Amino acid sequence: MRKLPPLRSLQVFESAARLQHFSRAAEELCISQSAVSHQIKQLESYYGEQLFLRSTRQLQLTDKGAQLSLQLESTFNALEEVSLQITGDGNQQLRLAVYSSFAIKWLIPRLSEFRQQHPHIQIRLDMITSDPQLSDNVADMFITGQSNQNGYMHLTLHKERLIAVASPDYLQQWLNKPNASPQELIAALPSATLLTVDEGELGIDWQRWHTVNKVDDSDKKQQHIFSHVLMAIEAAIAHQGIALASDFMVKGDIAAGRLVALDLPDILTGFNFNFSCKQRRQHEPALASFIQWLKRQSHSGD
């Protein structure tokens, strides 16, 4: 008879190692934190090895713990694939947690194509305004700024690039010169109304723009401040000033003539929109179909 380690302890260890947190593992497995600690101690007693370093604020794996975590990831992935082969099916209802701006301006206009191709896969969109905990308790899939969660695969869909946009009517009113050079536009900025977005850790967008492009911002400018870029875009469409927006968010408005991209320098913010799901679930039929579709959409251009 094979002598195996306690299998329940292995499951608990895998969750704790992936999430790097005992309490989050407890939430995922619907058990208490003390039960997680007990299972980990049982596994450490079985191996006679310490698997976690508990002296630091962030839970860390020892070398033996990292070795076990890597092997368990491969084993659980293989078990997942075998289960799907036996059942011949995967979860056909998927929850996607996604930023509202990305959903409204990029995902939703494309989603009808996916639904036509895969009518039996139901995608529920849960709008988020900040990065959530990556966990099955929250959603099956995520589009956020996160890219380093253990046990998750990450796919970069878009690198955020901000461009300056305004309505044709506002440009006529503000500058009355349709073919102004970048230098002329920069010189005239103090007389423009800047539609400013102040979004948490990213800071104030126009402030970053002036810093990155080494443009003096000491001249007083009229500003309207918004908490979300979607509001600034709508204000620009309503002829209220110049907004900085992610290029993919305003592509449709530019094509429809509601906005014009100004000949001003753009800026890369360093923020990426990333798709994430558990590594061991990425081959489930429904998830795999959605991932392949997302890859085609991101490679087809914004």
C-alpha positions, 0 to 999 in steps of 0.5 A, spaced: 500 500 500 502 506 498 504 511 503 501 518 502 501 524 505 495 527 508 491 529 502 486 534 505 493 537 508 496 537 501 489 541 499 490 546 504 497 547 503 496 548 496 491 554 497 495 557 502 502 557 498 498 560 492 494 565 496 500 566 500 495 567 506 492 563 511 486 567 512 485 567 504 486 560 504 481 559 509 476 563 506 477 559 499 476 552 502 470 555 507 474 552 513 477 556 519 484 559 519 485 555 525 484 549 521 488 551 516 494 552 521 492 545 524 493 542 517 499 545 515 502 543 522 500 536 520 503 536 513 510 539 516 510 534 522 509 528 516 515 531 512 519 533 518 520 539 514 518 547 515 514 549 509 512 556 511 516 562 514 512 565 519 517 570 522 515 576 516 509 579 515 508 576 509 507 568 509 513 565 505 515 558 503 521 555 505 525 552 499 522 545 501 515 548 501 516 551 494 518 545 492 512 541 494 508 547 491 511 547 484 509 539 484 502 540 487 501 545 482 503 540 476 499 534 480 493 538 481 493 541 473 493 534 471 488 531 475 483 537 473 485 535 466 483 528 467 477 530 471 474 534 465 476 528 460 472 523 464 466 528 465 467 531 458 465 538 460 467 544 464 463 549 467 459 553 462 457 559 466 463 563 468 464 570 472 468 575 470 470 581 474 473 587 470 474 594 470 468 598 468 472 602 463 475 596 460 468 593 460 464 598 457 469 601 452 473 594 450 470 588 452 462 589 451 462 591 444 466 585 442 462 580 447 457 579 442 462 575 437 464 571 443 456 569 444 455 567 437 461 563 437 459 559 444 452 560 445 452 555 451 457 559 455 454 564 459 459 570 461 457 574 467 460 581 468 461 583 475 464 591 474 470 593 479 473 599 481 479 597 484 483 590 484 480 585 488 482 578 491 484 573 486 480 567 488 474 563 486 470 566 491 470 572 487 470 570 480 472 565 475 476 570 471 479 577 472 481 583 468 485 587 473 492 590 473 494 584 477 500 580 474 504 576 480 499 572 483 501 565 485 497 559 482 494 564 476 496 565 469 496 572 466 495 575 459 496 582 458 491 585 453 493 592 453 498 597 455 495 603 457 497 609 453 493 616 454 492 621 448 489 628 449 482 628 446 476 633 445 470 635 441 471 638 434 466 644 437 471 645 443 477 645 438 473 650 434 471 654 440 478 654 443 483 654 438 480 655 431 486 652 428 484 645 425 492 644 423 495 646 429 502 643 431 504 640 437 508 646 439 502 651 438 497 646 442 502 646 448 503 653 448 495 654 448 494 649 453 494 655 459 487 657 455 484 650 455 479 647 460 483 640 462 478 635 464 482 632 469 481 625 472 484 623 479 484 616 480 487 613 487 494 611 486 495 613 479 494 620 481 492 626 477 493 624 469 494 631 467 499 632 472 503 626 470 502 628 462 506 635 464 511 631 468 513 626 463 513 631 457 517 636 461 511 641 460 511 647 465 504 647 468 505 653 473 500 657 468 494 657 471 489 653 467 481 651 468 480 644 470 474 640 471 476 634 476 472 627 475 473 621 479 473 616 473 475 617 466 469 615 463 466 621 466 471 625 463 470 622 456 463 624 456 465 631 458 469 631 452 464 629 448 459 634 451 464 640 448 467 641 455 474 641 454 480 636 453 481 629 456 486 624 457 484 617 455 486 610 454 487 610 446 482 604 446 477 607 450 476 613 445 477 609 438 470 609 437 468 616 439 474 618 434 471 614 428 464 617 429 467 624 429 465 625 436 472 626 438 478 628 435 485 626 437 490 632 438 497 632 436 500 632 443 505 627 446 501 621 449 504 617 455 504 610 457 502 610 464 506 603 466 499 600 467 497 594 464 490 591 463 491 583 465 487 577 464 487 572 470 485 565 472 487 559 476 493 556 472 490 549 473 483 551 470 485 555 464 484 548 460 477 547 462 473 548 455 469 554 457 475 558 460 480 555 454 475 558 449 474 565 452 482 565 453 483 564 446 478 569 444 481 574 448 488 573 445 485 573 438 481 580 440 488 583 443 492 581 437 487 584 432 489 591 435 485 596 439 
